[in-house]
């Protein structure tokens, strides 16, 4: 099962995060109400920040700093979803779900694992 997830996670994550970003931006333009350009900019910056934190090298190796990055990404998504006050803002939690999946998958990883938008393998020492 682990190998199946390892092989098929990357295209699903890349398409999911890309489509989620476009849907968020289009939704904020259509349903943003007053100040829609400001909401558009805040939504774009927030989504980019969440994805950027999720791509931290520390998350894939489950270091304490990486877990702090994951919690910071979740906090940004919560604050912005409340600030934007529209249902489409819940798409900010899509990268957070992928970050959570990466953390859970990598708990048992020793020589390979997932990143937010990729996967990694570590060559055996001395080989």
Buried (B, 14 or more C-beta within 10 A) or exposed (E): EEEEEBEEBBEEBBEBBEEBBEEBBEBBBEBBEEEBEEBBEBBBEBBEBBBBBBBBEBBBBBEEEBBBBBEBBBEBBEEBBEEBEBEBBEBBBBBBEBBBBBBEBBEEBEEEBBBBBEBBEEEEEEE
